[in-house]
Amino acid sequence: MKTKRSLIPSVGILFWCCCGLLVDGNDGPMIYKDPKQPVEVRVKDLLSRMTLAEKIGQMTQIERVNATFDAMKNYFIGSVLSGGGSVPSPNATAQQWIDMVNDIQRGAMATRLGIPMIYGVDAVHGHNNVYKATIFPHNVGLGATRDPNLVKRIGAATALEVRATGIPYAFAPCIAVCRDPRWGRCYESYSEDAKLVQQFSVIISGLQGDAPSKQVKKGRPFVGGKDKVAACAKHYVGDGGTVNGINENNTIVTTEQLFDIHMPPYWSALDQRVSTVMISYSSINGKKMHANKELVTEYLKEKLKFKGFTISDWEGIDRITSPPHSNYTYSVHESVLAGLDMIMVPYLYPEFINILTDLVNKKVIPMRRINDAVKRILRVKFEMGLFENPYADNSFVDKLGCKEHRELAREAVRKSLVLLKNGKQQSPPVLPLEKKLPKILVAGTHADNLGYQCGGWTIEWQGDSGNNYTEGTTILRAINATVDPSTQVVFSERPDYNFVKDNNFSIGIVVVGEVPYAETKGDNTNLTLPWPAPDIINNVCKATKCVVVLVSGRPLVIEPYVEAMDALVAAWLPGSEGQGVADALFGDSPFTGKLSRTWFRRIDQVPMNLGDQNYDPLFPFGFGLQTTKVY
């Protein structure tokens, strides 16, 4: 009998170990470690075991530079991010990214309960932080394609490249409805039209995978496998409607306008079971969104039944007060009670943790609010399989910047181009150009500058200038690769009138536009064509037949120069694959793009959107001339 009694515990332990479970002497089997259990059962079991410190740690997201082994373990950190331009090392390889993410994960897994951290990154037009990644056109250009399926494929390709570096979470897509092009983030918006933005929210299904068609409770997060990532719909809500287009400013709207213009893309996002929602820096009618319980908790979570987690923007809760961080206890209190679940505190995380702990211990913030936040975070982690596969592997490293993805980006460039003018009055069309011309002039600051071509959020937060920061094809290089070998291509960045006149060029191709920017640094009150573009256009177009390719994140004031041009192409911010521009210029593909934004005549008309009274644009929403494929 003694032998049998002593054997029973051993058999029990063996049973639980074979099931992949561990036994806690005090709390029984760790059900949360069993992947066969329903997600909600696992969430409930794990939550019941967590201390307050462990719960608040899950609500904390810190920057990678602070994510040491000790910080992860001692503070029970639930999430880590790379800010714009924050990388393991300059020109880091996919394997170096994987090694860094796994090193950070080891700290999280060394905690008592072994809860994996989730690593996030801004992958807003491809995996744009990473050297040699495919850089897709920014959203303003994708909106012009009128091809949601293309954008879904871009989402799937982006997910693979993000996973190639060991990262399972992308802060994308931006589903703002930009109503004022003076806003420095307008290029992150697909359109001024809510319905069009709704259509392009399908990128979420590309990033996360298609959610099963079987009946599932609306709003539940979903990630479809190791080749997919958790998506983040942002920035909730109204970020594209601020007064005068000022970033992080106040959006003044009626209830009808809010729900007709800015809210619909979030309905589509939840239909696709988006995993997370990032809250906007901006305000609605004077109320900071980071402190807006009515819209975050009562509408998004309770009415729309969103079950994933909400996340603040970078130091977003600090900006509840003016100046930022001036009353941080108030900011923590207001944001958490408003319904924010994960707080992006890149640097001052000990202060955040201490304040939130004190507020809970004093019962100023109830434990049920903390439990709700942590349930949502754990739910996403379980749904995406992070507990079963906490460490990244190198299964997808060959997908980073692969040929297939670059061809997809090239297709996106071709389809995003909008032909605004093609020939002067009573003259034949200029485009497409013949490949066999005697001599072509290529001019302009943006013709041979990959950094300018890609725009902001590329390698660095604000973008950069030059051709040494990542791999790709400039527009000049693409033209050289496209024309007949007998054609002489002459590049002069800033030619004077006499040079152009004296060289008897067959055509001049002028590539000019905006320099890179992101967020507030991109706010622009006049939207004039930046110098030296006007001089270059005048010097070339007055001396020879010319095609102007405008590289910009939004419409600009160009009416004074259009008459001198023979053809005008809006190329937006095309990304790394400039060959797509040459494809259309020389007839390897047709021009098919349509404006997803109204192109105003003068700055005093802004904001001007489709449906407004006194709608008198230079080029209306939906405009775009077409050509036919020649070759």
ZAMARGU-4260 file (C-alpha; in steps of 0.2 Angstrom, whole numbers, plus 5000, padded with zeros to 4 digits):
<rodrens>
0) 5000/5000/5000 | 5014/5012/5004 | 5022/5008/4987 | 5005/5012/4978 | 5002/5028/4988
5) 5020/5034/4984 | 5017/5030/4966 | 5001/5040/4964 | 5009/5058/4965 | 5023/5052/4953
10) 5010/5047/4940 | 5001/5063/4943 | 5017/5073/4940 | 5021/5063/4925 | 5003/5066/4918
15) 5004/5085/4920 | 5022/5085/4912 | 5016/5075/4897 | 5002/5087/4895 | 5015/5102/4894
20) 5010/5108/4911 | 5019/5112/4927 | 5012/5110/4944 | 5012/5125/4956 | 5013/5118/4974
25) 5001/5131/4980 | 4989/5134/4965 | 4989/5118/4956 | 4992/5115/4938 | 4997/5130/4927
30) 4982/5129/4915 | 4988/5144/4906 | 5003/5135/4899 | 4991/5122/4890 | 4988/5127/4872
35) 4973/5115/4871 | 4963/5125/4884 | 4952/5139/4877 | 4960/5156/4877 | 4948/5164/4890
40) 4952/5149/4902 | 4970/5152/4900 | 4968/5171/4903 | 4958/5168/4919 | 4970/5156/4926
45) 4986/5167/4923 | 4977/5182/4929 | 4973/5173/4945 | 4991/5170/4949 | 4998/5187/4945
50) 5003/5200/4958 | 4999/5218/4956 | 5018/5221/4951 | 5016/5208/4937 | 5000/5215/4931
55) 5006/5233/4930 | 5022/5227/4921 | 5011/5219/4908 | 5003/5236/4905 | 5021/5244/4902
60) 5029/5246/4885 | 5047/5252/4885 | 5060/5257/4872 | 5073/5244/4867 | 5087/5254/4873
65) 5081/5251/4891 | 5076/5233/4889 | 5090/5225/4898 | 5088/5208/4906 | 5086/5215/4923
70) 5073/5228/4918 | 5063/5215/4909 | 5064/5203/4924 | 5063/5215/4939 | 5049/5225/4932
75) 5039/5211/4923 | 5039/5222/4907 | 5025/5216/4895 | 5031/5225/4879 | 5045/5233/4871
80) 5046/5244/4855 | 5058/5252/4843 | 5055/5270/4840 | 5058/5277/4823 | 5076/5274/4819
85) 5080/5264/4835 | 5089/5249/4828 | 5101/5235/4836 | 5116/5243/4826 | 5118/5253/4810
90) 5113/5242/4794 | 5108/5228/4806 | 5104/5211/4797 | 5088/5201/4800 | 5098/5189/4811
95) 5105/5204/4822 | 5087/5210/4825 | 5082/5192/4829 | 5096/5190/4841 | 5091/5207/4850
100) 5073/5202/4851 | 5077/5185/4859 | 5089/5193/4871 | 5076/5204/4877 | 5063/5190/4878
105) 5075/5180/4889 | 5073/5193/4902 | 5054/5192/4901 | 5054/5173/4901 | 5065/5172/4917
110) 5051/5180/4927 | 5041/5169/4940 | 5027/5166/4928 | 5036/5167/4911 | 5025/5179/4902
115) 5033/5183/4885 | 5034/5201/4880 | 5027/5207/4864 | 5039/5217/4853 | 5032/5231/4842
120) 5038/5242/4828 | 5032/5255/4816 | 5030/5246/4800 | 5020/5259/4791 | 5026/5257/4773
125) 5034/5240/4773 | 5047/5236/4787 | 5053/5254/4786 | 5065/5254/4801 | 5076/5240/4794
130) 5090/5241/4782 | 5087/5232/4765 | 5068/5230/4768 | 5056/5233/4754 | 5049/5251/4756
135) 5032/5252/4749 | 5023/5268/4743 | 5016/5278/4758 | 4997/5277/4760 | 4993/5293/4751
140) 4999/5284/4735 | 4991/5267/4739 | 4974/5276/4740 | 4977/5282/4722 | 4978/5264/4716
145) 4960/5261/4720 | 4966/5243/4723 | 4962/5236/4740 | 4968/5218/4735 | 4985/5226/4731
150) 4986/5234/4748 | 4981/5217/4757 | 4995/5209/4748 | 5007/5223/4754 | 5000/5219/4771
155) 5005/5201/4770 | 5022/5205/4763 | 5025/5217/4777 | 5020/5204/4790 | 5033/5192/4782
160) 5047/5205/4783 | 5043/5210/4800 | 5043/5192/4806 | 5060/5190/4796 | 5067/5201/4810
165) 5059/5192/4824 | 5045/5204/4828 | 5027/5199/4830 | 5018/5216/4831 | 5016/5231/4819
170) 5010/5248/4824 | 5000/5249/4807 | 4989/5253/4798 | 4985/5272/4800 | 4967/5273/4796
175) 4966/5292/4798 | 4954/5302/4787 | 4965/5317/4783 | 4954/5332/4780 | 4968/5345/4779
180) 4984/5342/4769 | 4993/5355/4780 | 4994/5340/4793 | 5012/5333/4793 | 5005/5315/4794
185) 4993/5317/4779 | 5004/5305/4768 | 5000/5291/4781 | 4981/5293/4777 | 4974/5284/4762
190) 4961/5297/4758 | 4951/5312/4763 | 4936/5300/4760 | 4930/5289/4774 | 4923/5275/4762
195) 4940/5274/4753 | 4949/5272/4769 | 4937/5259/4775 | 4941/5249/4759 | 4960/5250/4762
200) 4958/5245/4780 | 4959/5227/4772 | 4978/5229/4775 | 4974/5222/4792 | 4969/5206/4785
205) 4985/5206/4775 | 4995/5209/4791 | 4985/5197/4803 | 4978/5185/4791 | 4960/5182/4786
210) 4950/5179/4802 | 4939/5162/4801 | 4922/5164/4793 | 4914/5154/4807 | 4904/5164/4820
215) 4916/5173/4832 | 4911/5186/4844 | 4914/5203/4836 | 4930/5213/4841 | 4940/5198/4847
220) 4958/5199/4842 | 4965/5187/4829 | 4983/5183/4822 | 4983/5169/4809 | 5000/5161/4812
225) 5019/5163/4813 | 5020/5172/4796 | 5007/5185/4802 | 5008/5200/4815 | 4997/5208/4827
230) 4990/5224/4818 | 4986/5241/4826 | 4973/5252/4820 | 4978/5270/4823 | 4976/5284/4829
235) 4959/5283/4837 | 4950/5294/4833 | 4949/5310/4823 | 4968/5313/4821 | 4966/5318/4803
240) 4953/5332/4806 | 4963/5344/4818 | 4960/5363/4816 | 4972/5369/4803 | 4980/5352/4801
245) 4991/5355/4816 | 4997/5338/4822 | 4991/5333/4839 | 4978/5347/4839 | 4960/5348/4842
250) 4947/5341/4831 | 4931/5351/4832 | 4916/5340/4825 | 4898/5337/4828 | 4893/5319/4833
255) 4887/5317/4815 | 4903/5322/4808 | 4913/5311/4820 | 4903/5296/4815 | 4902/5300/4796
260) 4920/5304/4793 | 4932/5298/4806 | 4924/5283/4815 | 4919/5271/4800 | 4937/5265/4797
265) 4937/5258/4815 | 4921/5248/4811 | 4930/5240/4797 | 4945/5236/4807 | 4935/5228/4821
270) 4926/5218/4808 | 4943/5211/4803 | 4947/5207/4821 | 4961/5220/4823 | 4971/5215/4838
275) 4976/5232/4845 | 4970/5251/4844 | 4982/5265/4846 | 4975/5281/4854 | 4978/5298/4846
280) 4987/5312/4853 | 4974/5324/4847 | 4958/5330/4856 | 4940/5329/4851 | 4931/5345/4855
285) 4944/5349/4868 | 4945/5332/4876 | 4961/5323/4875 | 4959/5306/4867 | 4971/5299/4879
290) 4959/5304/4893 | 4942/5301/4884 | 4933/5288/4893 | 4917/5290/4883 | 4925/5286/4866
295) 4938/5273/4872 | 4929/5263/4885 | 4910/5267/4883 | 4911/5267/4864 | 4925/5257/4858
300) 4926/5243/4871 | 4908/5242/4877 | 4897/5247/4862 | 4908/5240/4848 | 4914/5226/4859
305) 4932/5227/4856 | 4942/5214/4865 | 4959/5217/4860 | 4970/5230/4869 | 4972/5249/4868
310) 4989/5257/4868 | 4995/5274/4870 | 5006/5283/4858 | 5024/5288/4862 | 5023/5297/4879
315) 5005/5300/4874 | 4999/5301/4892 | 5012/5314/4896 | 5003/5326/4884 | 4987/5326/4893
320) 4994/5340/4902 | 5002/5356/4896 | 5016/5357/4897 | 5018/5338/4895 | 5023/5328/4910
325) 5019/5343/4922 | 5007/5333/4932 | 5011/5315/4928 | 5001/5307/4942 | 4985/5315/4934
330) 4990/5309/4917 | 4992/5291/4923 | 4976/5292/4933 | 4966/5300/4918 | 4973/5288/4905
335) 4971/5272/4914 | 4953/5276/4920 | 4949/5282/4902 | 4952/5264/4896 | 4970/5263/4890
340) 4978/5246/4893 | 4996/5247/4888 | 5005/5263/4890 | 5020/5267/4879 | 5033/5274/4892
345) 5049/5272/4882 | 5061/5280/4896 | 5052/5284/4912 | 5044/5268/4915 | 5049/5266/4934
350) 5040/5282/4937 | 5025/5276/4928 | 5025/5260/4937 | 5027/5268/4954 | 5013/5280/4952
355) 5001/5267/4945 | 5005/5255/4959 | 5002/5269/4972 | 4985/5274/4964 | 4979/5256/4964
360) 4985/5253/4982 | 4976/5269/4987 | 4960/5262/4978 | 4960/5278/4967 | 4961/5266/4952
365) 4951/5250/4955 | 4958/5233/4953 | 4945/5229/4941 | 4952/5242/4929 | 4969/5234/4930
370) 4962/5217/4928 | 4953/5222/4912 | 4968/5229/4905 | 4979/5214/4908 | 4966/5202/4902
375) 4966/5211/4885 | 4985/5211/4884 | 4986/5192/4889 | 4971/5188/4877 | 4981/5195/4862
380) 4997/5186/4867 | 4988/5170/4869 | 4978/5172/4852 | 4994/5175/4843 | 5003/5160/4850
385) 5016/5170/4859 | 5016/5158/4874 | 5020/5143/4863 | 5033/5152/4852 | 5040/5166/4863
390) 5057/5166/4854 | 5060/5171/4836 | 5068/5160/4823 | 5076/5163/4806 | 5063/5155/4796
395) 5059/5170/4786 | 5075/5180/4785 | 5076/5177/4766 | 5060/5187/4765 | 5067/5203/4770
400) 5069/5214/4754 | 5066/5199/4743 | 5063/5200/4724 | 5045/5195/4726 | 5041/5209/4738
405) 5051/5222/4727 | 5041/5217/4712 | 5025/5220/4722 | 5031/5237/4728 | 5035/5241/4709
410) 5017/5236/4705 | 5011/5247/4719 | 5021/5262/4712 | 5015/5260/4694 | 4997/5259/4700
415) 4999/5274/4712 | 5005/5286/4699 | 4992/5300/4694 | 4994/5308/4678 | 4988/5326/4680
420) 4992/5333/4663 | 4997/5325/4646 | 5001/5338/4633 | 4997/5356/4631 | 4981/5362/4622
425) 4980/5357/4604 | 4996/5347/4606 | 4997/5328/4606 | 5000/5318/4622 | 5018/5317/4628
430) 5016/5301/4638 | 5021/5287/4636 | 5038/5292/4630 | 5048/5283/4617 | 5062/5272/4624
435) 5073/5276/4608 | 5076/5295/4609 | 5092/5304/4605 | 5095/5313/4621 | 5085/5314/4637
440) 5088/5326/4651 | 5084/5320/4669 | 5084/5335/4681 | 5079/5339/4699 | 5083/5336/4717
445) 5073/5320/4718 | 5079/5311/4703 | 5093/5302/4711 | 5089/5302/4729 | 5082/5287/4737
450) 5079/5295/4754 | 5069/5309/4746 | 5059/5296/4736 | 5055/5286/4751 | 5050/5300/4763
455) 5048/5300/4782 | 5047/5285/4792 | 5061/5277/4782 | 5077/5270/4792 | 5076/5286/4802
460) 5060/5293/4810 | 5061/5309/4799 | 5068/5300/4784 | 5084/5306/4776 | 5093/5311/4760
465) 5104/5301/4749 | 5107/5283/4742 | 5117/5275/4756 | 5104/5272/4769 | 5095/5257/4762
470) 5093/5247/4745 | 5082/5252/4731 | 5081/5260/4713 | 5081/5278/4711 | 5070/5286/4697
475) 5086/5291/4687 | 5093/5273/4688 | 5076/5266/4683 | 5076/5278/4668 | 5094/5272/4663
480) 5088/5254/4664 | 5073/5257/4654 | 5078/5267/4638 | 5086/5260/4623 | 5105/5258/4624
485) 5107/5271/4610 | 5098/5284/4620 | 5109/5297/4629 | 5103/5301/4647 | 5111/5316/4654
490) 5108/5320/4673 | 5109/5338/4680 | 5102/5341/4696 | 5100/5360/4694 | 5103/5365/4676
495) 5102/5383/4670 | 5091/5388/4656 | 5106/5390/4644 | 5112/5373/4647 | 5095/5365/4643
500) 5093/5376/4628 | 5110/5373/4621 | 5110/5354/4622 | 5095/5350/4611 | 5087/5338/4622
505) 5072/5327/4615 | 5063/5328/4632 | 5067/5334/4650 | 5061/5324/4664 | 5061/5335/4680
510) 5059/5326/4697 | 5056/5337/4712 | 5046/5338/4728 | 5046/5339/4746 | 5060/5333/4758
515) 5056/5320/4770 | 5047/5324/4786 | 5036/5315/4799 | 5023/5320/4811 | 5024/5338/4818
520) 5040/5343/4808 | 5029/5340/4793 | 5015/5353/4797 | 5015/5366/4784 | 5005/5382/4783
525) 5008/5386/4765 | 5011/5370/4755 | 5022/5379/4742 | 5033/5369/4730 | 5050/5369/4739
530) 5065/5378/4732 | 5074/5375/4721 | 5060/5366/4712 | 5052/5381/4704 | 5068/5387/4697
535) 5072/5369/4690 | 5055/5368/4682 | 5056/5385/4674 | 5074/5382/4667 | 5069/5365/4659
540) 5051/5368/4654 | 5055/5385/4645 | 5069/5377/4636 | 5063/5361/4630 | 5048/5349/4631
545) 5046/5343/4649 | 5038/5330/4660 | 5037/5335/4678 | 5037/5321/4691 | 5031/5327/4708
550) 5037/5317/4723 | 5027/5323/4738 | 5016/5317/4753 | 5002/5328/4748 | 4995/5340/4735
555) 5005/5356/4734 | 5002/5374/4726 | 5008/5370/4708 | 4995/5380/4698 | 5008/5394/4694
560) 5019/5381/4685 | 5007/5369/4677 | 5005/5379/4661 | 5024/5378/4657 | 5023/5359/4659
565) 5020/5347/4645 | 5015/5333/4657 | 5013/5332/4675 | 5014/5316/4686 | 5010/5315/4705
570) 5021/5301/4711 | 5018/5304/4730 | 5031/5295/4740 | 5035/5279/4730 | 5047/5270/4741
575) 5062/5260/4736 | 5056/5254/4719 | 5058/5269/4707 | 5057/5257/4692 | 5038/5258/4694
580) 5039/5277/4689 | 5050/5273/4673 | 5038/5259/4669 | 5023/5271/4667 | 5034/5285/4659
585) 5040/5274/4645 | 5024/5264/4642 | 5028/5247/4650 | 5013/5250/4660 | 4998/5262/4659
590) 4994/5277/4670 | 4978/5272/4680 | 4979/5281/4696 | 4965/5292/4703 | 4967/5306/4716
595) 4962/5300/4733 | 4964/5318/4739 | 4957/5335/4732 | 4971/5345/4723 | 4967/5363/4728
600) 4972/5378/4718 | 4977/5390/4732 | 4982/5388/4750 | 4967/5399/4755 | 4955/5386/4749
605) 4962/5373/4762 | 4954/5363/4769 | 4944/5358/4754 | 4936/5341/4752 | 4925/5332/4741
610) 4907/5337/4745 | 4911/5354/4751 | 4902/5370/4746 | 4912/5381/4734 | 4922/5365/4728
615) 4933/5373/4715 | 4949/5362/4714 | 4963/5362/4702 | 4961/5344/4700 | 4946/5336/4709
620) 4945/5320/4719 | 4945/5305/4708 | 4954/5314/4694 | 4967/5305/4684 | 4971/5304/4665
625) 4975/5287/4658 | 4987/5280/4645 | 4988/5263/4637 | 5003/5251/4638 | 5014/5252/4623
630) 5028/5239/4626
</rodrens>
